[in-house]
C-alpha cells in the first residue's frame, strides 16, 4: 500500500483535473494481464492472462468497472497455478482530458487453483479479495480509448488448504475500451436576435404625388412583426412598419376586420402568458388608433405561447430568454390591397 500511495502522489503532481464533457455511455474493455504471483503458493514464475470488463462514467470524477480476469503461471515442479478474479472496481478520475490518470479501489471474489506433484497435489479455494492500484486512460477517438494500470490484490485464501490466510498478487493490465454509444452532440447555437430597423428620417418637404399610372393592377401583401422586451407589452420605438400599415389603412377605408394577434415565449405560466399576449395585441391596436385608424376596424387577440417560430433548449436562463425573443411578437393579419403599378 505504500507503493500505491507513492504512485498516487506522482500522478497527482503531473497535473490538475479539469472539468469537461464526458461520454456517459457504457463501454466494454478487453485487456491483457501480467501476474506476479505470491510465492506462498509455491509458484516461482510469473504468468499471463486476460480480462474482460464493462465500465461506465457515473460522475465527473468516478468510473465504475465490473468484470473478471484470469491468469496462469507454471512452476518449476511440473505444476501450475490459476487465479481468477471477478468483482467491481471504482476509478477515481484525476482528469477528464485526453490523458486521464486515476486511482483504483476494488473488491470481489478470488479463485485460486494450484496443482503440484505429490504430496502437495491439487488444492483450490474461492475467497474474497480487495485491491488498490493506479493507472491511466488515453483517448484515441470518440469511441476508443487505451487503459493501463498496476494493481495490488490482497487475497484471503483458506488456511486449512494452503497453509496461510493472506496473499498478495501483483497485476499489470493493459487493454482498450470501446464506448457502446457515441458522445452526445453539442447543443445547437442560439438563434440570432433580429436587429431593430433604423429610424427613417422624416423628409423636410413631401414630394409631389406621382402621375396616375395606367390601369393595370397586381396584388400586394403587407405584414408586420413587432418584437417586445422580455415580460413586457411596451412596443419598441420607432415602428416604421406599423406606420406603413397605418398609412395603408388610411388610404383604403374599405379594409376592415383587421385581426391583430399577440404572442409570448414559453417562459411563465400559460394563464399569465395569455394575458400578456393580449396586452401586446392591444398595444399594437392602440398604436394604429393613435395614427387615426378607426378602432372598429381592428380586433385584438391573444394566443399566449402558441405557434412558436423559434425552438430553444438552452439551460441558462439568460441565453434561453435571448433565443426565444422572436416568439415575443404581434402579428397583424395580412392585408391584401390592389396597388397600381406601371
N, C-alpha and C positions, 0 to 999 in steps of 0.2 A: 504493500500500500504506500510505502514511502516513495517508490518509483512512480506510482500513479500521481502522487501529489507533485513531485518534481516535474513530471511531464506536463501536468496541467498548468503549472506556473510558467513553463516555457511557452505553451500555446497561448496563454492569456497575454503574455508580453509581446506576442507577434502582432497584435492589433486589437482594436475595439470593435465590438459587434455593431453594425449599422443596420437600421430597420429598412426593409424594402419588401415589395410584394412577393409572396411565395405561392407556389402551386399547391393547393390543398388536396390534390389527388392522391390516392393510394399508389404506391409503387412496389414493384417486385424486384428482389435482389438475388443474383447468383454470384457466389464467391468461392474462391479457393482458400484453403485453410492450411496453415503450418502449425504443428503441435509440438511443444516442448514438454514431454511427459514428466510427471512426478516420478522420481527414481524409486519412491517407496513401493511402486507397483512391480519392481523388479525388471523394468524395461530400461535398457541402456541406450536406446536410439530414439530419435525424434520421428514424427510421422506427418503424413499429408492427408488431406481430405477435402470436403466441400461443404457448402452451406446454402440454404435457401431461406429467405426471409421476406416478409411483407412489412412495409413501413408506411407511415403517414405523418405529415406535419400536423400537429394538433395545436400549436401555438407559435408565436413569433420566435420563442426560444426553445421549443421542445419538439422532437420527433419521437414516435414510438415505433418499435420493430418487433415483430413476432415471427418465430421460425425455429429452425433446427440446423445443427451441424453434425458431421460425422467424420472422424479421423482415425487412422490406423497406423500403428508403429510395430515393427518387428524387433525381436530381441536377439541377442547373441546366443540364445539357448534353444534355438528351434521353436520358439514360441512367438506369440504376438499379443497385441493389446488393441482393443477397440474402445473408443469413447464417443458416445452420442449425447449431445446436449439439445434440449428443447425448452424454450422459455420466452420471456418477454424482456426487452431492453428499453430503457429511457435514455434518449440522447439530449443532453443539454447543449444546444447550438450556440456557440460563441459568436457567430456571424451568420448573416443570410446573403453574403456576397458570393462571387464566383467560387472562391476558396472558403470553405466553411469548417473550421475546426470545432470539435465537440468533446465533451466528457461523457462517459457511458457508465451506467449502473444497470444491472440485470439480475434476474432471479429465475429459477426454473428447475427442471429435473435432469439428472445426470445418470447415464447408464454406463457402467464400467464392465468390460469383458476381457479377462486376462487368461490366456492359455499358455501353460509352460509344462515342460516334461515332469514326469513323476519324480518326487512325490507331491509337487505343487498341484499339478492337474489343472482343471478348469474352475475358475472362480468368477462369478458375476454378481452384480448387485445394482439396484436402482435407488438413488437417494436424491437429495435436493442440493442445490448449489446457489451461491451468489457470486457476482463478478463485478469488476470495475475495469475501466480502460480509457484510452484516449485515441482519437482518430481525426480524420477529416474527410469531407466530401468536396468534390470539384465538379462544377457544371461543364458538360460537353456541349449540349444544346438544350432546347426547351423540353425534351423528354428524357434524355440520357444524362447520367452523372456517374462519376467514379467514387468509390468509397474504400478506404483502408484504415485499419486500426490495430492496436495491440490490446490484448485482454488478459487479465489475471483471474483465473477461475478457482474459487475455493470450494472444493467438494467435501462431502461428509459421508464417506463410504462406511459400510458395516464392519465394525472392528472384528466381529467374530468370523468374518470371511477373509479379510485381507490383513488383519493384524494391526491395523491403525484406523483412526476415525477422522483424520484430516488429510486433505491432499491439496496441492497447488499445481495446477496445469496452466501453462502459458500458451497463448494463441496469437498468431498474426494472421489477419484475414485481409484479402483484397479482392474486390469484385466490382460489379456495375449495377446501377439502379435504373429501372425503366418506369416512368410515370404512366399509369393506365389512362390518364386523361391529359390533354394539353392544358397549359396555363390559361386562365380566363383572359378574354380580350380586354384591353384597356377601355375605360369609358369614353364615349364619343365627346368631342369638344362641344361646349355650349354654342348655341346658335348666336350669330352676331345680332346685336341690337340695332334696329334701324335708326338712323340719324334723322333728327327733325330738319325739315327743309328750311333753307334760309329765307328770311322775310323778303317779300317782293317790294322794292321801293315804289312808293306812290308817284305817278307821273305828275310833273308840275302843271301840265296842261293836257286835258283829254284830247286825243287826236280826232279829227273829223270822221264821222261814220263813213264806211266804205260804200260805194255804189251797190245797189241791189244786184245780186248775181243772177244768172239765168235760172229759169225754172227747172232745176234739177235737184234731187234730194237724195240723201242717204241717211241710214240710221246711225246715231252716235250715242254711246252709252257712257254715262258719268257715274262714278262711285267714289266713296271716301272711307278711309280707315283712320280713326283718331286714337293715339296712344295716351295712356294715363300713367301717372306715377303709381307705385305700389300702394294699395289700400287707399286710393284717392279717386274722387269723382270730379276733380278740378281739371278742366281742359288745359293743355299746354298751349302757349301762345307764341307766335301768331298761328292762324288757321287758314292759310290761303285756299286749301281745298274746300273747306266749308264755305268760304267766301264765294268760290266759284259756283257751288251748288245753290247758295242763296241767290246769286245773280241769275242763274238759270231759272229758278222757280219764279223770280220776279218777272222775268221776260215771258214766262209760259204759265199764265194763271190757270190754264186748263189742266195742269198736272196736279192731281190731288191724291189722297190716300197714300202718302209717303210714309213708309214704315222705318223707324229708327230703332235698331236693336243693340242693346248693351251687353257686354261680356266681361267676365273676370277670369283670373287664373284659378287653379285648383287649391291654392293655399287658403285655409279657413273653412268654416262650416258651409254647407250648401245653402242654408237659410240666410246666413249673412251675405254670402256671395250673390244670391238672387236679388237682395235689396240693393247691394252696391251696384250691380249691373243696371238696375232700373234707374238709379240716380245718375249713372253715366249717360244712359239714353236720354234722360230728361235734360242733362247738361247740354247735349248737342241740340235738342229741340229748342231749349231756351235761347241758345246762341242764334239759331236761324230766325226765331221770333224777333230777337233784338235787331236783326237785319231787315225787318219789315215783312216777314213772311207770316201769313195768317195761320194761327195755331190750329185751326180746324182742319187744315190740310196735312197736319203732321201727327203721327201716332208713335208713342214711345213704348218699347217692350224690353223687359229684362230677361235674359236667358242664363244668367249665372255663369257657371264654368262649362256649359255645353259647347260643343263644336270647337274644340281647341285647334289652333293652327300650328302649335309647337308642342312637341312631346319632350319632356326633360326628366332626367333621373339623377341630377346632382345630389350629393349628400350634404354639402354645406349650404346653409340657408341663403347666404348672400349670393352664391353662384346660382342657386335654384331660382331666386327672385329675378335675377338678370336674364336667365334663359327663358322664363315664362312671360317676359314683357310683351311679346306680340299677342298674347291671349287677352291682355287687358286693353280692350278696344271698343269702339262703337262703329257699327256698320249702318250706312244709310242705304236703304233698298235701292237697287239700280234704277236709275231714271233714264228712260228712253225717250228721246225727242227727235224731231225732224229738223235738221240743220241744212241750210242752203250752202252749197259748195259750187265752186266754179269748175 
